[in-house]
Amino acid sequence: MDLTWVEVSRSALEHNLKQFRAMAPRSLLAPVVKANAYGHGLLQSAIAFVEAGADWLCVNAIYEAQALRDGGLGVPIYVLGYVANEDMDLLCTLGCRLVVYNSESVRSLSAAAVRQGTVMPVHIKLETGNNRQGLKAAEAVELARLIRSLPGVELEGVSSHYADIEDTTDHSYAQHQLSRFHEACEALASAGMPPRVRNFSNSAAAILWSETQFDLVRIGISAYGMWPSKETFVSAVILGRDKPQLRPAMTWKTRVAQVKDIEPGEFVGYGRSFRTTHTTRLAVLPVGYYDGYDRALSNLAHVLVNGHIAPVRGRVCMNMIMVDVSDAGDVKPEDPVVLLGSDGRECVTAEQLAGWAGTINYEITTRICERIPRYLVD
């Protein structure tokens, strides 16, 4: 019996992908399944997206691409992160597209492709103002010329990443980045190497600006039914955009391990951070910060038991939390408990948990321990 598990709604993933298909009908859709599909389960989510009509899949690392190929998926895979030079042969075997920004990677990939008798498409990462991965326009042209001169590699596209599109309703800096992106694409075209696949749209950009969708849209957190931020939602309202009706796909559950009655004046948990003021019925749940239930949720969050709110009492432990089920009806050992998701009319969202923990919804879902099983439902 699973003591904690994640259920992922197949229909929600399909619905969210179709929302973006309607917004970007002329672009390739490439859901991002890195970081265990934002905590939703790499292979399960990828299969659901492909069955729903995804054109490409985006990963960060080669081990993720390997897992997708081992799982039988043959769609184009776009590797966003760094791949070590010694792993280029494996990249060729897997047949993945690679984001590049240094000559060493290009030369290593060229040599591996020649050994395997294949030609590998690459995408240059453009530096437009995030100062993470990427090259400025002149450097990108130089790398493109190297790609053109080498066997086994070809320039297929370019990409970039916004620095400040989700955290503000003032998108002047994002527009500045977009101008830099256009300049770099024009520089490549003037040098006789126009990129065929341009991508500069994440979830927020795809929602806010149709003119940035270009040839491919990388759908990240919103593919899983979550808004990138409150600011993105507000910006969509301000701009008069047709807001996608996103459906959160994740429900995280655990089970009751013990039920006990605590007298008034008793302390609960490490550090005696909570003290009862009345007779309290506690349920002990076998999940804690090792599993990804953040310690910052201590004495702040609540879970759902029998469709009722049950506040967390005391500090979140490594493998356990305690919750007040005094008002949750008849609670018994092994009863299911919702940590994230809906139960009846009540709901705990990733955004609520993020607010309590002082972080973002991305971190809430991606930090759920990978050993916890994920199941596609409905």
ZATORGU-434455 format. One record per residue (C-alpha): residue in three letters; residue number from 1; x, y, z. Coordinates in steps of 0.05 Angstrom, whole numbers. Last residue first. Layout:
REM residues N
SITE   r   k     c1     c2     c3
SITE ALA NUM      X      Y      Z
...
***
This chain:
REM residues 378
SITE   r   k     c1     c2     c3
SITE ASP 378   -179    191   -310
SITE VAL 377   -116    180   -269
SITE LEU 376    -41    179   -285
SITE TYR 375     -3    154   -225
SITE ARG 374     60    182   -193
SITE PRO 373     98    143   -141
SITE ILE 372    139    179    -88
SITE ARG 371    213    163   -100
SITE GLU 370    218    229   -138
SITE CYS 369    208    269    -74
SITE ILE 368    159    327    -82
SITE ARG 367    206    385    -93
SITE THR 366    182    400   -164
SITE THR 365    110    412   -141
SITE ILE 364    123    464    -86
SITE GLU 363    183    495   -122
SITE TYR 362    143    516   -183
SITE ASN 361     87    544   -139
SITE ILE 360    135    597   -113
SITE THR 359    167    608    -44
SITE GLY 358    150    636     24
SITE ALA 357    125    571     53
SITE TRP 356     55    596     67
SITE GLY 355     50    630      0
SITE ALA 354     78    569    -36
SITE LEU 353     28    524     -2
SITE GLN 352    -28    570    -25
SITE GLU 351     -1    574    -96
SITE ALA 350      5    498    -99
SITE THR 349    -69    496    -83
SITE VAL 348   -106    466    -25
SITE CYS 347   -180    456    -41
SITE GLU 346   -245    446     -4
SITE ARG 345   -313    432    -36
SITE GLY 344   -303    357    -36
SITE ASP 343   -229    342    -32
SITE SER 342   -185    381    -78
SITE GLY 341   -110    385    -89
SITE LEU 340    -47    386    -47
SITE LEU 339    -39    348     19
SITE VAL 338   -102    307     11
SITE VAL 337   -111    254     65
SITE PRO 336   -133    182     54
SITE ASP 335   -157    141    114
SITE GLU 334   -103     91    134
SITE PRO 333   -117     99    209
SITE LYS 332   -186    126    223
SITE VAL 331   -220    194    222
SITE ASP 330   -294    200    240
SITE GLY 329   -311    273    230
SITE ALA 328   -260    326    208
SITE ASP 327   -272    377    263
SITE SER 326   -221    351    313
SITE VAL 325   -174    331    257
SITE ASP 324   -115    374    278
SITE VAL 323    -54    354    238
SITE MET 322     13    324    256
SITE ILE 321     69    316    205
SITE MET 320    117    260    194
SITE ASN 319    181    239    156
SITE MET 318    231    294    168
SITE CYS 317    185    331    216
SITE VAL 316    139    389    201
SITE ARG 315    136    430    265
SITE GLY 314     74    433    308
SITE ARG 313      2    429    286
SITE VAL 312    -17    428    213
SITE PRO 311    -90    450    205
SITE ALA 310   -144    400    183
SITE ILE 309   -194    430    133
SITE HIS 308   -252    383    119
SITE GLY 307   -268    341     57
SITE ASN 306   -259    276     96
SITE VAL 305   -189    301    113
SITE LEU 304   -158    360     76
SITE VAL 303    -90    388     94
SITE HIS 302    -72    454    128
SITE ALA 301    -12    500    126
SITE LEU 300     15    549    177
SITE ASN 299     37    513    241
SITE SER 298     97    484    203
SITE LEU 297     93    498    129
SITE ALA 296    165    524    130
SITE ARG 295    187    452    139
SITE ASP 294    167    440     66
SITE TYR 293    129    376     48
SITE GLY 292    179    350     -2
SITE ASP 291    183    277     20
SITE TYR 290    244    291     64
SITE TYR 289    204    350     92
SITE GLY 288    150    304    119
SITE VAL 287    100    249    104
SITE PRO 286     73    193    147
SITE LEU 285     13    230    175
SITE VAL 284     -3    233    250
SITE ALA 283    -75    252    264
SITE LEU 282    -91    295    325
SITE ARG 281   -156    302    363
SITE THR 280   -153    362    408
SITE THR 279   -180    376    478
SITE HIS 278   -172    450    487
SITE THR 277   -117    503    486
SITE THR 276    -65    458    453
SITE ARG 275      7    481    450
SITE PHE 274     47    489    386
SITE SER 273    121    505    376
SITE ARG 272    143    455    430
SITE GLY 271    211    453    396
SITE TYR 270    195    387    362
SITE GLY 269    123    365    361
SITE VAL 268     58    381    397
SITE PHE 267     55    410    467
SITE GLU 266     -2    394    515
SITE GLY 265    -41    449    551
SITE PRO 264   -109    420    537
SITE GLU 263   -109    344    530
SITE ILE 262    -89    308    466
SITE ASP 261   -131    254    434
SITE LYS 260    -98    207    385
SITE VAL 259   -105    183    313
SITE GLN 258    -47    146    279
SITE ALA 257    -19    132    210
SITE VAL 256    -69    172    169
SITE ARG 255    -54    166     95
SITE THR 254    -21    210     42
SITE LYS 253    -43    247    -20
SITE TRP 252    -16    295    -72
SITE THR 251    -66    316   -127
SITE MET 250    -36    345   -190
SITE ALA 249    -67    365   -256
SITE PRO 248    -86    437   -242
SITE ARG 247   -136    458   -296
SITE LEU 246   -121    522   -336
SITE GLN 245   -177    561   -369
SITE PRO 244   -132    602   -415
SITE LYS 243   -142    677   -408
SITE ASP 242   -167    712   -471
SITE ARG 241   -122    773   -468
SITE GLY 240   -149    841   -450
SITE LEU 239    -79    868   -437
SITE ILE 238    -97    887   -366
SITE VAL 237   -130    820   -353
SITE ALA 236    -70    781   -381
SITE SER 235    -24    825   -339
SITE VAL 234    -63    808   -276
SITE PHE 233    -55    733   -290
SITE THR 232     19    741   -305
SITE GLU 231     28    782   -241
SITE LYS 230     -5    727   -200
SITE SER 229     49    681   -225
SITE PRO 228     66    626   -275
SITE TRP 227     -7    603   -274
SITE MET 226    -15    529   -258
SITE GLY 225    -50    476   -299
SITE TYR 224      7    428   -313
SITE ALA 223     20    456   -382
SITE SER 222     20    523   -346
SITE ILE 221     86    506   -312
SITE GLY 220    126    500   -376
SITE ILE 219    100    508   -446
SITE ARG 218    158    520   -495
SITE VAL 217    126    549   -557
SITE LEU 216    156    537   -626
SITE ASP 215    156    575   -691
SITE PHE 214    144    646   -667
SITE GLN 213    101    653   -604
SITE THR 212    127    723   -589
SITE GLU 211     73    759   -630
SITE SER 210     18    724   -591
SITE TRP 209     38    763   -529
SITE LEU 208      9    751   -460
SITE ILE 207     -8    676   -457
SITE ALA 206     51    653   -498
SITE ALA 205     97    699   -460
SITE ALA 204     75    672   -393
SITE SER 203     80    599   -412
SITE ASN 202    149    606   -445
SITE SER 201    158    637   -512
SITE PHE 200    225    653   -543
SITE ASN 199    230    600   -596
SITE ARG 198    255    608   -668
SITE VAL 197    257    547   -713
SITE ARG 196    284    558   -783
SITE PRO 195    343    602   -762
SITE PRO 194    370    646   -819
SITE MET 193    442    630   -836
SITE GLY 192    463    675   -895
SITE ALA 191    501    725   -852
SITE SER 190    443    774   -859
SITE ALA 189    397    719   -832
SITE LEU 188    441    709   -771
SITE ALA 187    443    784   -758
SITE GLU 186    367    788   -767
SITE CYS 185    357    733   -715
SITE ALA 184    404    770   -667
SITE GLU 183    367    835   -677
SITE HIS 182    299    802   -666
SITE PHE 181    323    772   -600
SITE ARG 180    351    839   -578
SITE SER 179    283    871   -591
SITE LEU 178    250    815   -550
SITE GLN 177    297    829   -493
SITE HIS 176    277    902   -493
SITE GLN 175    204    880   -494
SITE ALA 174    218    837   -433
SITE TYR 173    249    898   -400
SITE SER 172    187    940   -415
SITE HIS 171    141    887   -387
SITE ASP 170    114    925   -328
SITE THR 169     64    877   -296
SITE THR 168    119    844   -258
SITE ASP 167    147    778   -233
SITE GLU 166    130    733   -292
SITE ILE 165    165    769   -349
SITE ASP 164    231    786   -318
SITE ALA 163    291    749   -344
SITE TYR 162    261    720   -407
SITE HIS 161    296    662   -442
SITE SER 160    326    655   -511
SITE SER 159    323    607   -569
SITE VAL 158    353    596   -638
SITE GLY 157    340    544   -692
SITE GLU 156    362    489   -739
SITE LEU 155    436    501   -747
SITE GLU 154    467    437   -774
SITE VAL 153    516    387   -746
SITE GLY 152    549    324   -774
SITE PRO 151    604    359   -813
SITE LEU 150    632    426   -790
SITE SER 149    636    492   -828
SITE ARG 148    563    511   -818
SITE ILE 147    568    500   -743
SITE LEU 146    629    545   -741
SITE ARG 145    592    599   -779
SITE ALA 144    535    593   -729
SITE LEU 143    583    602   -672
SITE GLU 142    608    667   -702
SITE VAL 141    538    691   -716
SITE ALA 140    519    676   -643
SITE GLU 139    580    715   -618
SITE ALA 138    558    776   -658
SITE ALA 137    486    770   -632
SITE LYS 136    503    759   -559
SITE LEU 135    511    688   -534
SITE GLY 134    472    645   -485
SITE GLN 133    463    612   -418
SITE ARG 132    450    657   -358
SITE ASN 131    455    731   -369
SITE ASN 130    380    743   -372
SITE GLY 129    387    801   -419
SITE THR 128    382    777   -491
SITE GLU 127    435    723   -494
SITE LEU 126    417    678   -551
SITE LYS 125    419    602   -544
SITE ILE 124    438    570   -610
SITE HIS 123    396    510   -631
SITE VAL 122    427    447   -658
SITE PRO 121    405    394   -708
SITE MET 120    448    331   -710
SITE VAL 119    470    298   -775
SITE THR 118    484    224   -774
SITE GLY 117    539    174   -792
SITE GLN 116    551    152   -721
SITE ARG 115    625    172   -719
SITE VAL 114    608    236   -757
SITE ALA 113    554    252   -706
SITE ALA 112    603    242   -648
SITE ALA 111    655    288   -680
SITE SER 110    603    342   -694
SITE LEU 109    576    338   -623
SITE SER 108    646    347   -594
SITE ARG 107    659    406   -641
SITE VAL 106    593    439   -623
SITE SER 105    602    429   -548
SITE GLU 104    672    458   -551
SITE SER 103    648    518   -592
SITE ASN 102    602    545   -539
SITE TYR 101    529    565   -536
SITE VAL 100    489    504   -555
SITE VAL  99    417    480   -544
SITE LEU  98    413    408   -567
SITE ARG  97    363    369   -609
SITE CYS  96    359    296   -591
SITE GLY  95    370    233   -632
SITE LEU  94    380    186   -573
SITE THR  93    441    155   -606
SITE CYS  92    467    224   -622
SITE LEU  91    458    247   -550
SITE LEU  90    493    183   -527
SITE ASP  89    553    200   -572
SITE MET  88    552    271   -544
SITE ASP  87    559    246   -472
SITE GLU  86    634    257   -467
SITE ASN  85    625    330   -484
SITE ALA  84    579    340   -425
SITE VAL  83    508    362   -441
SITE TYR  82    485    430   -414
SITE GLY  81    411    444   -408
SITE LEU  80    353    455   -456
SITE VAL  79    352    387   -490
SITE TYR  78    297    386   -543
SITE ILE  77    266    317   -555
SITE PRO  76    232    304   -621
SITE VAL  75    178    250   -614
SITE GLY  74    198    177   -610
SITE LEU  73    172    159   -541
SITE GLY  72    182     86   -522
SITE GLY  71    196     93   -448
SITE ASP  70    270     80   -460
SITE ARG  69    268    142   -505
SITE LEU  68    235    183   -451
SITE ALA  67    284    157   -397
SITE GLN  66    344    173   -442
SITE ALA  65    319    244   -453
SITE GLU  64    314    253   -377
SITE TYR  63    384    226   -368
SITE ILE  62    407    276   -421
SITE ALA  61    387    335   -380
SITE ASN  60    340    395   -383
SITE VAL  59    281    366   -421
SITE CYS  58    234    394   -473
SITE LEU  57    183    351   -512
SITE TRP  56    163    363   -584
SITE ASP  55     98    363   -624
SITE ALA  54     48    352   -566
SITE GLY  53    -17    321   -591
SITE ALA  52    -55    297   -530
SITE GLU  51    -22    228   -536
SITE VAL  50     45    264   -534
SITE PHE  49     24    303   -472
SITE ALA  48     -1    241   -435
SITE ILE  47     63    202   -452
SITE ALA  46    106    260   -427
SITE SER  45     65    264   -362
SITE GLN  44     74    190   -347
SITE LEU  43    148    190   -366
SITE LEU  42    169    250   -324
SITE GLY  41    124    247   -264
SITE HIS  40     84    307   -240
SITE GLY  39    141    341   -201
SITE TYR  38    152    396   -252
SITE ALA  37    154    341   -305
SITE ASN  36    206    302   -264
SITE ALA  35    250    365   -264
SITE LYS  34    244    372   -340
SITE VAL  33    179    357   -376
SITE VAL  32    172    422   -415
SITE PRO  31    114    418   -463
SITE ALA  30    135    433   -535
SITE LEU  29     80    459   -579
SITE LEU  28    100    475   -651
SITE SER  27     70    541   -672
SITE ARG  26     14    558   -721
SITE PRO  25    -45    546   -675
SITE ALA  24    -15    586   -617
SITE MET  23    -73    605   -571
SITE ALA  22   -118    546   -591
SITE ARG  21    -60    498   -583
SITE PHE  20    -45    530   -517
SITE GLN  19   -114    513   -490
SITE LYS  18   -108    444   -521
SITE LEU  17    -46    431   -480
SITE ASN  16    -83    450   -417
SITE HIS  15   -142    403   -432
SITE GLU  14    -95    345   -446
SITE LEU  13    -58    355   -381
SITE ALA  12   -125    361   -344
SITE SER  11   -152    298   -377
SITE ARG  10    -91    258   -356
SITE SER   9   -102    279   -284
SITE VAL   8    -39    266   -243
SITE GLU   7    -46    229   -176
SITE VAL   6     13    233   -129
SITE TRP   5     28    183    -74
SITE THR   4     39    176      1
SITE LEU   3     30    114     44
SITE ASP   2     26     69    -17
SITE MET   1      0      0      0
***
